Structures are given as structure tokens and as C-alpha cells.
Amino acid sequence: MSHLPPNPSQPEPGLSHFPIFLELARRAVGVIGDGAAADTKAALLARAGAEVRRWSTPPDAAAFAGLVLVIAALDDAEAVRACQSAARAAGALFNAVDQPAVCDFQVPSMIERGPMTIAIGTGGAAPTLARTVRSRIEAAVPPAYGALARMSQRLRPTVRRLLPRDGDRRRFWQAMATGRPADLMLAGQPIAAEREAERLLADSTPPPPLVHLVGAGPGDPELLTRRAARLIAEADVILHDALIGPEILTLARRDARLIDVGKRCGRHRHSQADINALLVAEAQPGRVVVRLKGGDPFVFGRGGEEAEHLATHGIDVAIVPGITAALGAAASLKRALTRRGVAGTLTVATGHPQSDGAEPDWEALGRVGGSLAIYMGSRSAHRLAAELIAGGRPPETPAWVVEHATLPTERTCHTTLRLLGNAVASNRFTGPTMVLIGEALAEPVPPPCAATVATATERSTSPACRSGAPVSA
């Protein structure tokens, strides 16, 4: 189960600059200035194949005719403005070093790996930050990627001829970038990498239908597993829950089809039978299909039902576990769910009745002891608390209610089992909530330092919280 709120309707902020790569081979460009910055820009343009014209001081307006772009490395603001006017009058793009307000374009920080160029820009807002990001990417993208890019460049005409279908080509290039050819190239074995690429090209049979059941975790994109993030980025089709947020879905390719099959409380756009049928229909040979579920697909996610349905139609499944909401909520609270000598068991249950109205035997769970994590427990909080107490749970057992766990919109309340129903009602928890109950949750882990003991104790015993007011939001 995910604790992510529905997708916000507010639009994405616009791009400050549109990133493009210019073809400058055999085209005239101008560099104005006499110093290290001008020399660096001129050398960079020359490496791109441009015909570089240099002036140490601003030339006459006639000199700008025929130029594609102009870069000025000048300290004199008046001279910069004159160059800007002349460049624009000649139809050339203009840039002044370290003066973003007068620029038509920015020169980004760059990483070169053969024919592959990675550009990082901040629109002139934070050049130092761009350089810092560049250094981190350089460490993550070794020079061998340049050799891999050159090999891909050589293979491109052959791939287009032998694999005319877009899907087949995409699968081949994905295997080149993330499979055995890439591993061999990065290991310093270019000949073996080329042989493996040729083998992949010869064996272009699409793989059989496969659906990836992927857990998206409790909501925070940083809590995605690496495999989950990779599959989201590779998917041709993603069937996702309603509570999967835009921060996670933006990892998908721009041309991927995103199908919202979420079932919000009381508003089911698709029944489970509809979802099962969609999965079967979308599972085509060679197509990367991801069924993206909040939390873990096999913890109250109905992943087992979907896997069984696919199996009856001869479709294989791959399971990618996710961090379930109970663990995300406990981590946000800095509380342990098990603790030696206090709670040796953890029971997970759902507070949402099944289709036949059946619910867990709360009285029996009251006799079990240990910690209890209840998914979707806010609506039945009054009843389940009473039945847990009737089964033997002490009324003063610590309890936490966590809404939208791990997200910026997270709200929490610390109360007791006796006051749990009132706390839920008073706080008006309407989003996805986790209810955590047990003695192990009494104190944070690690314990608060001396400077914060008073605040932590005040939060734990606040009468306002016990009556339902939120402790933190």
C-alpha cells in the first residue's frame, strides 16, 4: 500500500532554457575577448568543427554578418551591450561569459565520452553547482562509455536495416546499454563486447510475454529500489496505482503509455477483473510491461491474484519487492517495530473489510502481543481498538497514526490504544494511513539526545495529541 496523495493538478514549472545540441561544423562563429575565458570558448567551438573568428576588442557591426553565434568574454558592460545588439541584428545567438542577463543561450558544463556528450546547465543561476554535478556524473560514467557509444554509432545502420520495427530496435539498444556488451566494454574487453553485440543482433527473436510486478515503496522516490527505477525507465507500458505520484512516474520514458488503474476509496475506475484483463492484453512478446504498485506488491497489494491470473494465461511474471508502508512509517517515526525483550513479533493486518465483509479477529490479535501494523485502519479505528482491548491489550499501549508516510505531506499522531479512535476522528485523517501499535513504539531509536528529551517527552504525552490534535505535520 502506498501513502502517496493523488497527483497534484498544478502544472510542472517551465524550462528556464531549452536544451539543444547545435551542429557547428564548417559554420562561422565569433569569440570576442583577450583572456583565458575567451581562449577556452574558442577552443571548445573549434573542437565542435566551427570556423572560429577571434577579436580581442569589439569589431565593427559588419564583422558579425554570417555568424551563427557570438561569445563575448569582456568586462566592459557597455561593450557587451554593443556586441549583443550587433549579434542580434546579424541574426546570431549571443552569449556573454558570466553575464546571464544578456545571453540568448548558456554554455553548459560538459562531460565528453566519445560521441556521447552530457551537458548540465542551471540557466546561469548556479554555475558552481553545475560543475559539482558534473564531477559527480564524471565519476559515475567512466571513459569506457565513450567506446560503447562509438560501437553503437558503427552498428546503427546495420541495426536499422536488420531490425525495421521500433520495438525490436529499442530492445536491442537497451541490451547494448545495460546488458552483456556494456559489461564487457566497461571491463576493458572491447573485442568481446563487439562479438556479444553481433550475437544479440543475430538473435533478434522477441522474448516471450512477461509482466513485472513492481513495488514502488511507500511514496518517497528515494525509497525506490534500483531495479524498480530501472524497470520504470525501460517500460513500454506502466499500469499504475492511483497513489503513485508524479515524482515516480516522471522516471518513465516520454513515449511510454501510463495507464491509471487505481482504486480509490469508493471510486473504482477499474475493477480487479478489468486490471487482470488489461495485464493479459498488454503482455505482448518483446514488450516491457510494468504493473506498478505502492508499497510491496505482495503485502495487501493483490499482487498474488494478478500473478495467478497471468500464469493461467501462460504469461510469466517477475517480482520486484518494495518497501512496504509499515516499514516506511516506522522509519519516519524513528520507531522500532520489534525490540528484544519488548516485542518479539510483528503482525501485519488490514483494517479494510474483504468483499464478503470479513475482517481480522481483533480480539484474537489482542492476545498475541508484540507489535501490530494495520493498513487502512483509520475507518475502523474505534472498533478495532475496543476489540484489541477486549482481547487483552492494555488500554495505554502506545499507538501511532501516520498519514502519507515518508512524503512531505506526512502527518503523525502519537496516542494510546484507548484514545486511538478519538485521535483519528479529531485529526480527520482522510489520506492513506498506517496504524502502529505496541510497546516497542514507545521510544524513538536511537533515543533523543539530552537537548531534545523535553521536546520528545512533550510530544509523547501531549493532551492535545491524545484528544486528536496533530503532533506533527
C-alpha positions as CSV (number, residue, x, y, z in Angstrom):
1,M,0.0,0.0,0.0
2,S,1.3,3.5,-0.8
3,H,0.9,6.6,1.2
4,L,1.2,9.0,-1.7
5,P,-1.6,11.5,-2.2
6,P,-3.3,11.8,-5.6
7,N,-1.4,13.5,-8.3
8,P,-1.5,17.3,-7.9
9,S,-3.2,19.3,-10.6
10,Q,-0.7,22.1,-10.6
11,P,1.4,22.2,-13.8
12,E,5.1,21.4,-13.9
13,P,7.3,24.6,-13.8
14,G,8.5,25.7,-17.2
15,L,12.0,25.2,-18.5
16,S,14.3,28.2,-17.9
17,H,16.2,27.2,-21.1
18,F,15.5,24.7,-23.9
19,P,18.5,22.3,-24.2
20,I,19.7,21.6,-27.7
21,F,22.9,20.5,-29.4
22,L,24.0,22.7,-32.3
23,E,25.6,21.4,-35.4
24,L,28.5,23.9,-35.9
25,A,30.8,22.0,-38.4
26,R,32.1,24.5,-41.0
27,R,29.9,27.3,-39.7
28,A,31.3,30.7,-38.7
29,V,31.2,31.7,-35.0
30,G,32.8,34.7,-33.2
31,V,34.7,35.0,-30.0
32,I,35.4,38.4,-28.6
33,G,37.9,39.0,-25.8
34,D,41.6,38.5,-24.9
35,G,42.0,36.2,-22.0
36,A,41.7,32.7,-20.6
37,A,37.9,32.6,-20.8
38,A,37.9,33.6,-24.5
39,D,40.6,31.1,-25.3
40,T,38.6,28.3,-23.6
41,K,35.5,29.1,-25.5
42,A,37.3,29.4,-28.8
43,A,39.0,26.0,-28.3
44,L,35.7,24.4,-27.4
45,L,34.0,25.8,-30.5
46,A,36.9,24.7,-32.7
47,R,36.6,21.1,-31.3
48,A,32.9,21.2,-32.5
49,G,34.2,21.9,-36.0
50,A,33.2,25.5,-36.1
51,E,35.1,28.2,-38.1
52,V,36.2,30.4,-35.2
53,R,36.8,34.2,-35.8
54,R,38.6,36.0,-33.0
55,W,38.7,39.6,-31.9
56,S,40.3,41.0,-28.8
57,T,38.0,44.0,-28.8
58,P,34.5,44.5,-30.2
59,P,34.7,44.7,-34.1
60,D,32.6,46.7,-36.4
61,A,29.0,45.6,-36.9
62,A,29.8,44.4,-40.4
63,A,32.0,41.7,-38.9
64,F,29.0,40.0,-37.4
65,A,27.5,39.1,-40.8
66,G,27.2,35.4,-41.4
67,L,28.0,34.4,-37.8
68,V,25.8,31.7,-36.2
69,L,26.7,32.6,-32.7
70,V,28.9,35.0,-30.8
71,I,30.5,34.7,-27.4
72,A,31.9,37.8,-25.6
73,A,34.4,37.5,-22.8
74,L,34.5,41.2,-21.8
75,D,34.4,43.1,-18.6
76,D,33.1,46.3,-20.1
77,A,29.2,46.3,-19.8
78,E,28.8,48.9,-22.5
79,A,31.0,46.9,-24.9
80,V,29.0,43.8,-24.1
81,R,25.7,45.5,-24.9
82,A,27.1,46.8,-28.2
83,C,28.2,43.3,-29.2
84,Q,24.8,41.9,-28.2
85,S,23.0,44.5,-30.4
86,A,25.3,43.8,-33.3
87,A,25.0,40.0,-33.0
88,R,21.2,40.1,-32.8
89,A,21.0,42.4,-35.7
90,A,23.0,39.9,-37.7
91,G,20.7,37.0,-36.6
92,A,23.4,35.4,-34.4
93,L,22.9,33.9,-31.0
94,F,24.7,35.9,-28.3
95,N,26.4,34.8,-25.0
96,A,28.5,36.9,-22.6
97,V,30.6,35.0,-20.1
98,D,29.3,35.2,-16.6
99,Q,26.5,37.7,-17.6
100,P,23.4,35.5,-18.0
101,A,21.0,38.5,-18.2
102,V,22.2,39.5,-21.7
103,C,22.6,35.9,-23.0
104,D,20.5,34.2,-25.7
105,F,22.0,30.8,-24.6
106,Q,24.2,29.3,-21.9
107,V,27.2,27.1,-22.4
108,P,26.7,24.2,-20.0
109,S,29.1,22.2,-18.0
110,M,30.0,19.2,-20.2
111,I,31.2,15.6,-20.0
112,E,32.5,14.0,-23.1
113,R,32.6,10.3,-23.7
114,G,33.4,9.8,-27.4
115,P,30.3,10.8,-29.4
116,M,28.3,11.0,-26.2
117,T,28.2,14.4,-24.6
118,I,26.4,15.1,-21.3
119,A,25.5,18.7,-20.6
120,I,24.5,20.2,-17.3
121,G,23.0,23.7,-17.1
122,T,21.4,25.8,-14.5
123,G,20.4,28.7,-16.7
124,G,23.3,30.7,-15.4
125,A,21.8,30.6,-11.8
126,A,24.4,28.4,-10.2
127,P,27.5,27.6,-12.4
128,T,29.4,26.2,-9.4
129,L,26.6,23.8,-8.7
130,A,26.6,22.6,-12.4
131,R,30.3,22.0,-12.1
132,T,29.8,20.0,-8.9
133,V,27.1,17.9,-10.5
134,R,29.4,17.4,-13.5
135,S,32.2,16.0,-11.3
136,R,29.7,13.5,-9.7
137,I,28.5,12.3,-13.1
138,E,32.0,12.0,-14.4
139,A,32.8,9.6,-11.5
140,A,29.6,7.6,-12.3
141,V,30.2,7.5,-16.1
142,P,33.7,6.0,-16.8
143,P,35.5,6.8,-20.1
144,A,34.7,3.3,-21.4
145,Y,31.2,4.6,-22.1
146,G,32.7,6.6,-25.0
147,A,33.9,3.3,-26.6
148,L,30.4,1.9,-26.1
149,A,28.9,4.9,-27.8
150,R,31.3,4.6,-30.7
151,M,30.5,0.9,-31.2
152,S,26.8,1.8,-31.1
153,Q,27.4,4.5,-33.7
154,R,29.1,2.0,-36.0
155,L,26.2,-0.5,-35.6
156,R,23.4,1.9,-36.1
157,P,23.0,1.5,-40.0
158,T,23.1,-2.3,-39.6
159,V,20.6,-2.3,-36.8
160,R,18.2,-0.1,-38.7
161,R,18.5,-2.5,-41.7
162,L,18.1,-5.8,-39.8
163,L,15.6,-4.6,-37.2
164,P,13.0,-2.5,-39.0
165,R,10.5,-2.5,-36.1
166,D,10.8,0.2,-33.4
167,G,10.2,-2.2,-30.6
168,D,12.9,-4.6,-31.8
169,R,15.4,-1.8,-32.1
170,R,14.6,-0.4,-28.7
171,R,15.1,-3.8,-27.1
172,F,18.5,-4.2,-28.9
173,W,19.7,-0.8,-27.8
174,Q,18.6,-1.4,-24.2
175,A,20.5,-4.7,-24.2
176,M,23.5,-2.8,-25.6
177,A,23.4,-0.2,-22.9
178,T,22.6,-2.3,-19.9
179,G,23.4,-5.9,-20.8
180,R,26.5,-8.0,-21.6
181,P,28.0,-5.7,-24.2
182,A,28.1,-2.8,-21.8
183,D,29.6,-5.1,-19.0
184,L,32.4,-6.3,-21.3
185,M,33.2,-2.8,-22.6
186,L,33.3,-1.4,-19.1
187,A,35.6,-4.3,-18.1
188,G,38.1,-3.3,-20.8
189,Q,37.2,-6.0,-23.3
190,P,36.1,-4.1,-26.5
191,I,36.6,-7.1,-28.8
192,A,34.4,-9.4,-26.7
193,A,31.9,-6.6,-26.4
194,E,31.6,-6.3,-30.2
195,R,31.2,-10.1,-30.5
196,E,28.4,-10.0,-28.0
197,A,26.7,-7.2,-29.8
198,E,26.8,-9.1,-33.0
199,R,25.4,-12.2,-31.3
200,L,22.5,-10.1,-29.9
201,L,21.8,-8.6,-33.4
202,A,21.7,-12.1,-34.9
203,D,19.3,-13.4,-32.3
204,S,16.5,-10.8,-32.6
205,T,13.7,-13.1,-31.6
206,P,11.4,-11.2,-29.2
207,P,11.3,-12.6,-25.7
208,P,8.1,-14.3,-24.5
209,P,5.4,-12.2,-22.8
210,L,6.5,-11.1,-19.3
211,V,4.9,-8.7,-16.7
212,H,7.0,-7.1,-14.0
213,L,5.1,-6.7,-10.7
214,V,7.0,-3.8,-9.2
215,G,6.7,-2.4,-5.7
216,A,7.1,1.4,-5.7
217,G,7.6,1.7,-1.9
218,P,5.7,4.0,0.5
219,G,5.9,7.1,-1.7
220,D,9.2,8.8,-1.4
221,P,11.0,8.3,-4.8
222,E,14.3,8.0,-2.9
223,L,13.0,4.7,-1.4
224,L,12.6,3.0,-4.8
225,T,14.8,0.0,-5.3
226,R,17.4,0.4,-8.1
227,R,15.7,-2.4,-10.0
228,A,12.3,-0.7,-9.7
229,A,13.7,2.6,-11.0
230,R,15.4,0.8,-13.9
231,L,12.2,-1.1,-15.0
232,I,10.1,2.1,-14.8
233,A,12.6,3.8,-17.1
234,E,12.6,0.9,-19.5
235,A,8.9,0.1,-19.6
236,D,6.8,0.4,-22.8
237,V,3.6,0.2,-20.7
238,I,3.1,1.0,-17.0
239,L,-0.2,0.1,-15.3
240,H,0.0,2.0,-12.0
241,D,-2.0,2.5,-8.8
242,A,-3.8,5.8,-8.3
243,L,-1.4,6.8,-5.4
244,I,1.8,6.5,-7.4
245,G,3.0,10.1,-7.5
246,P,4.3,12.2,-10.4
247,E,7.8,12.2,-9.0
248,I,8.0,8.4,-9.6
249,L,6.1,8.4,-12.9
250,T,8.4,11.0,-14.4
251,L,11.1,8.3,-14.4
252,A,9.2,6.7,-17.3
253,R,10.1,7.3,-20.9
254,R,8.2,10.1,-22.6
255,D,6.8,7.7,-25.1
256,A,5.7,5.1,-22.5
257,R,2.0,4.5,-22.1
258,L,0.9,5.2,-18.5
259,I,-2.4,3.6,-17.5
260,D,-4.0,4.6,-14.2
261,V,-5.8,1.6,-12.9
262,G,-6.0,2.9,-9.3
263,K,-8.9,2.0,-7.0
264,R,-9.5,5.0,-4.7
265,C,-11.9,4.5,-1.8
266,G,-15.4,4.4,-3.1
267,R,-14.3,5.3,-6.7
268,H,-13.0,2.3,-8.7
269,R,-12.1,3.3,-12.2
270,H,-11.2,-0.3,-12.9
271,S,-12.3,-3.5,-11.1
272,Q,-9.7,-6.1,-10.3
273,A,-11.2,-8.2,-13.2
274,D,-10.6,-5.2,-15.5
275,I,-7.0,-4.9,-14.3
276,N,-6.3,-8.6,-14.8
277,A,-7.7,-8.4,-18.4
278,L,-5.6,-5.4,-19.2
279,L,-2.5,-7.1,-18.0
280,V,-3.1,-10.1,-20.2
281,A,-3.9,-7.8,-23.2
282,E,-0.8,-5.7,-22.7
283,A,1.6,-8.6,-22.2
284,Q,2.9,-9.0,-25.8
285,P,6.2,-10.6,-26.9
286,G,9.1,-8.2,-26.5
287,R,7.0,-5.6,-24.8
288,V,8.2,-4.3,-21.3
289,V,5.1,-4.2,-19.2
290,V,5.3,-3.0,-15.6
291,R,2.5,-3.3,-13.1
292,L,3.5,-0.6,-10.6
293,K,2.0,-0.9,-7.1
294,G,2.5,1.2,-4.0
295,G,4.5,-0.4,-1.2
296,D,5.2,-4.1,-1.8
297,P,3.0,-5.9,-4.4
298,F,2.5,-8.9,-2.1
299,V,1.6,-7.0,1.1
300,F,-2.1,-6.2,0.7
301,G,-1.4,-5.3,-2.9
302,R,-3.3,-8.1,-4.6
303,G,-0.1,-9.0,-6.5
304,G,-0.6,-12.7,-5.8
305,E,-4.0,-12.6,-7.5
306,E,-2.6,-10.8,-10.6
307,A,0.4,-13.2,-10.8
308,E,-2.0,-16.2,-10.6
309,H,-4.2,-14.8,-13.4
310,L,-1.3,-14.1,-15.6
311,A,0.0,-17.7,-15.0
312,T,-3.3,-19.2,-16.1
313,H,-2.8,-17.4,-19.5
314,G,0.7,-18.7,-19.9
315,I,2.3,-15.3,-19.0
316,D,5.4,-15.3,-16.8
317,V,5.9,-12.7,-14.0
318,A,8.9,-11.1,-12.4
319,I,8.5,-9.8,-8.9
320,V,10.3,-6.7,-7.7
321,P,9.7,-6.2,-3.9
322,G,9.2,-2.7,-2.5
323,I,9.5,-1.2,1.0
324,T,6.0,-1.7,2.5
325,A,4.2,1.1,4.1
326,A,4.6,-0.2,7.7
327,L,8.4,0.0,7.4
328,G,8.2,3.4,5.8
329,A,6.0,4.7,8.6
330,A,8.2,3.3,11.3
331,A,11.3,4.7,9.7
332,S,9.7,8.2,9.5
333,L,8.8,8.0,13.2
334,K,12.3,6.6,14.1
335,R,10.5,3.9,16.0
336,A,11.3,0.1,16.1
337,L,8.6,-2.4,15.3
338,T,10.5,-5.2,17.1
339,R,12.7,-4.9,20.1
340,R,14.5,-7.5,22.1
341,G,12.7,-8.2,25.4
342,V,9.8,-5.9,24.4
343,A,8.3,-7.0,21.1
344,G,9.5,-10.3,19.6
345,T,6.7,-10.5,17.0
346,L,5.2,-8.2,14.3
347,T,1.7,-8.8,13.0
348,V,0.5,-7.0,9.8
349,A,-3.2,-6.8,9.2
350,T,-5.6,-4.8,7.1
351,G,-8.4,-2.7,8.5
352,H,-10.3,-2.7,5.2
353,P,-13.0,-5.4,5.1
354,Q,-12.8,-8.0,2.4
355,S,-15.5,-8.2,-0.3
356,D,-17.5,-10.6,1.9
357,G,-17.3,-8.3,4.9
358,A,-14.8,-10.4,6.8
359,E,-12.2,-8.7,9.0
360,P,-9.3,-9.9,11.1
361,D,-10.2,-11.3,14.5
362,W,-9.1,-8.3,16.5
363,E,-9.8,-9.9,19.9
364,A,-7.5,-12.8,19.0
365,L,-4.8,-10.3,17.8
366,G,-5.2,-8.6,21.2
367,R,-4.0,-11.8,22.8
368,V,-1.0,-12.2,20.6
369,G,1.2,-9.3,21.9
370,G,4.2,-7.8,20.1
371,S,3.7,-5.0,17.6
372,L,0.8,-4.6,15.3
373,A,0.8,-2.7,11.9
374,I,-2.6,-2.1,10.5
375,Y,-3.0,-1.0,6.9
376,M,-6.1,1.1,6.0
377,G,-7.1,1.2,9.7
378,S,-8.4,4.7,10.2
379,R,-12.0,4.0,9.3
380,S,-12.3,1.1,11.8
381,A,-10.1,2.6,14.5
382,H,-12.8,2.8,17.1
383,R,-14.0,-0.7,16.7
384,L,-10.6,-2.4,16.3
385,A,-9.2,-0.6,19.3
386,A,-12.1,-1.7,21.5
387,E,-11.8,-5.3,20.4
388,L,-8.0,-5.4,20.9
389,I,-8.5,-4.1,24.4
390,A,-11.2,-6.8,24.9
391,G,-8.7,-9.4,23.8
392,G,-6.2,-8.3,26.4
393,R,-4.2,-5.4,25.0
394,P,-3.6,-2.8,27.8
395,P,-5.6,0.4,27.0
396,E,-2.5,2.5,27.5
397,T,-0.5,0.6,24.8
398,P,1.4,3.2,22.7
399,A,-0.2,3.8,19.2
400,W,0.8,5.9,16.3
401,V,-1.2,7.1,13.3
402,V,0.8,8.0,10.2
403,E,-0.8,9.6,7.1
404,H,1.1,9.8,3.8
405,A,4.2,8.2,5.4
406,T,7.6,9.3,4.0
407,L,6.1,12.2,2.0
408,P,6.3,16.0,2.5
409,T,2.5,15.8,3.3
410,E,3.1,13.3,6.1
411,R,1.1,13.8,9.3
412,T,1.5,11.8,12.5
413,C,-0.2,11.5,15.9
414,H,1.0,9.7,19.0
415,T,-1.7,8.4,21.2
416,T,-2.8,5.3,23.1
417,L,-4.9,2.3,22.1
418,R,-7.7,3.6,24.3
419,L,-7.8,7.0,22.6
420,L,-7.0,5.8,19.1
421,G,-10.5,6.2,17.6
422,N,-10.8,9.8,19.0
423,A,-7.3,10.7,17.7
424,V,-8.2,9.5,14.2
425,A,-11.5,11.3,14.2
426,S,-10.2,14.6,15.6
427,N,-7.3,14.8,13.2
428,R,-9.5,14.0,10.2
429,F,-7.1,11.6,8.7
430,T,-8.5,11.1,5.2
431,G,-5.4,10.0,3.3
432,P,-3.8,6.6,3.3
433,T,-2.9,5.8,6.9
434,M,-0.9,3.3,8.9
435,V,-1.8,2.5,12.5
436,L,1.1,1.2,14.5
437,I,0.5,-0.3,18.0
438,G,2.9,-1.8,20.5
439,E,5.2,-1.2,23.4
440,A,8.3,-1.2,21.1
441,L,7.0,2.1,19.6
442,A,7.1,4.0,23.0
443,E,10.6,5.5,22.4
444,P,12.5,6.6,19.3
445,V,15.5,4.8,18.1
446,P,18.1,6.0,18.8
447,P,16.9,7.7,22.0
448,P,16.8,11.5,21.8
449,C,19.9,13.3,23.0
450,A,19.7,15.4,26.2
451,A,18.9,18.6,24.3
452,T,15.8,17.2,22.8
453,V,14.5,14.9,25.6
454,A,11.9,17.5,26.8
455,T,10.5,18.1,23.3
456,A,10.2,14.3,22.7
457,T,8.6,13.7,26.0
458,E,6.2,16.6,25.5
459,R,5.2,15.2,22.1
460,S,4.6,11.7,23.5
461,T,2.4,12.8,26.4
462,S,0.7,15.9,24.9
463,P,-3.0,16.0,25.9
464,A,-3.7,17.7,22.6
465,C,-2.4,14.7,20.8
466,R,-4.4,12.4,22.9
467,S,-7.6,14.3,22.1
468,G,-6.7,14.1,18.4
469,A,-4.7,17.3,17.5
470,P,-1.8,16.6,15.2
471,V,1.6,16.4,16.8
472,S,3.5,17.0,13.6
473,A,2.7,17.8,10.0
